[in-house]
Amino acid sequence: MPTKTVKTWVQMLRRRALWLVVATGAIAVGVLVTTTWPVLAVVTPAAIIVLTALNTMTSKMTEHTCFGCGVDISEQPASARGRICPGCGAVNERIAMSFMKDLTRGGSEKQG
């Protein structure tokens, strides 16, 4: 067998093997997509219901309330760790927003 024929034959064999793998993968993906398509009709409304419920439950968390007992802690000073609840002693970590707001308020009052 001449080398040119062997090289062409090996290349053709590799190409066929590649197409076999690609076709098998495409068929597998196609089967998975067609069989799981009806699941979207159940999963999508369930996800919407869960997200709406979570949004409704957490919408009241914009106020400064204790995460432990629910007491209003908006009058408590913010420290580096958060506001400390006078009722239960829990540290409520709203560090970034409340501490920075108190710092900027305190800094502007000192300057003004």
HUNORSUL-V584327 format. One record per run of one state. SS is the DSSP state (hx for helix, st for strand, lp for the rest). FROM is the first residue (numbers start at 1). LEN is the number of residues. Records with the same first field share a line. If there is no record, write none. Layout:
SS = FROM-LEN  FROM-LEN
This chain:
lp = 1-2  63-2  66-6  73-5  79-4  85-6  93-2  112-1
hx = 3-60  95-17
st = 65-1  72-1  78-1  83-2  91-2
